[in-house]
Amino acid sequence: MRVGIICFQHESNTFCEVPTTYEHFASDHVLTGEAVRDFFVASKAHHEIRGMFEGLDAAGIEAVPLFSSRAMPFGAIVPDAFDRLVGELMSALRDAGQMDGLLVAPHGAACAVEHRDADGYWLSLVREHVGPAMPVVCTLDPHANLSQAMVDACDATIIYRTNPHLDQRQRGLEAADLVVRMLRGECKPTQALVMPPIAINIQAQRTGQEPCLGLYQKVEAVRQRPGVLSASVALGFPYADTHEMGSAVVVVTDDDRALAGQLAAELAYEMWSRREAYKGVLRTISDVLDEAAQLDGPVSLLDMGDNVGGGGPGDSTLIAQAILDRGLRDVFVCICDPACAREAIGAGAGARVSLTLGAKTDNRHGAPLHIDGVVQSVHEDARYTETQPRHGGATRFDVGPTAIVATDDRVVFQITSRRAFPVTISQLTAFALDPQSFHLIVIKGVHAPAAAYEPFCSHMRHINTPGDSTADMVASLTYHHRRKPLYPWEQDATWSPR
Ligand SMILES: [Zn+2]
């Protein structure tokens, strides 16, 4: 028996002015064949693709790596990039010969300029090619904006159950186990999708805390019911302006369509009935800085408007400017600014530099900072690693040529050439920066950083900053494609599952 593996992942922030190009994918990876296995398995990535390989290997079924690509979030995927990647994916599938099953791993929030439900589109092409009888099991990120097209293209859908995402490898193992059981004739999955009309605020999407915790406990109880093969919640990604944007529930049963529909409806209604709790907590920079002044450090300040893992440019200066204006000391800030990194590296360690730093991608993330400081260290090669399971599952990171520059008040700027996804404490320790030496650590993320930073920080505080990934989605973002009614925009919306 042979089971093919396909990975094509993008979380598209359609409010971001920088479109996602083929080069963005290539700068992470575009791979076919055995190189896919090397990328995920040899690197010990805590990723669903590694779990899929391991699960198939353990069952004695040949895993056939077909195609894998992903890119960090930017704007919608441009047509030539999407067409080329889908073409490469389909060629790999056609060329691989006879397959007995497929494991597919989209992200679930990809949006292409000409195919807004991008994942539904390519999954449908895959299903069309392999025919209706082939077992196809799909894994998704909970930031998926799940669509009927995605669900229709697959026999079963399994979504990670943690945010920050720490169970990706386990979900890959679960998907592999399910496809193996299908191939052995031990089960016959059928699934039902219900989409309650709610978009959950990004600030309220931490699965281990309320308001999500109680919901996930109910999902777990459903998963334990007789006849249920899997049950999942999509929290949704509010920054992809698509018709499907928002939350969803999918339940997979063993050949019991009515039970799948009933249980999905129950969970969706549970979500709907909690809708007011999902609006999130939105606090201003000054409010949080006032509080932080009274707190023992380190205090993480989470910059939700410049969430690198959600499409933020990584160069917002809004929190840093407020910190400089207040004359605060012992602060860590990371800013992506390749020109300034080059300038500081050119000056060399020990040199005093004056920089015009950050806020160069667009005019929505503050104004450039004027800083004066001493170059602490320079790093032409700024690669670092992480061994523990962290959000996204990556174990290798590369932020490009980087300089550490400190002001006389010890506001320490890490100036990178590529956006740093803040999911590992190695982002500091690999540069000889002790996280506990700071009172404030500015982090460009929402919940993804928690697993890495919480052990080092006394407090974590979310800040409602403006930007491409602002948490203030109702007041600050203009949607053209979302479904209506959709809570919290339409506050008076009524809904009951059919
Ligand atoms: Zn996610």
Residues whose N, C-alpha, C, O or C-beta is under 5 A from the ligand:
A	BS01	ZN	D141 P142 H143
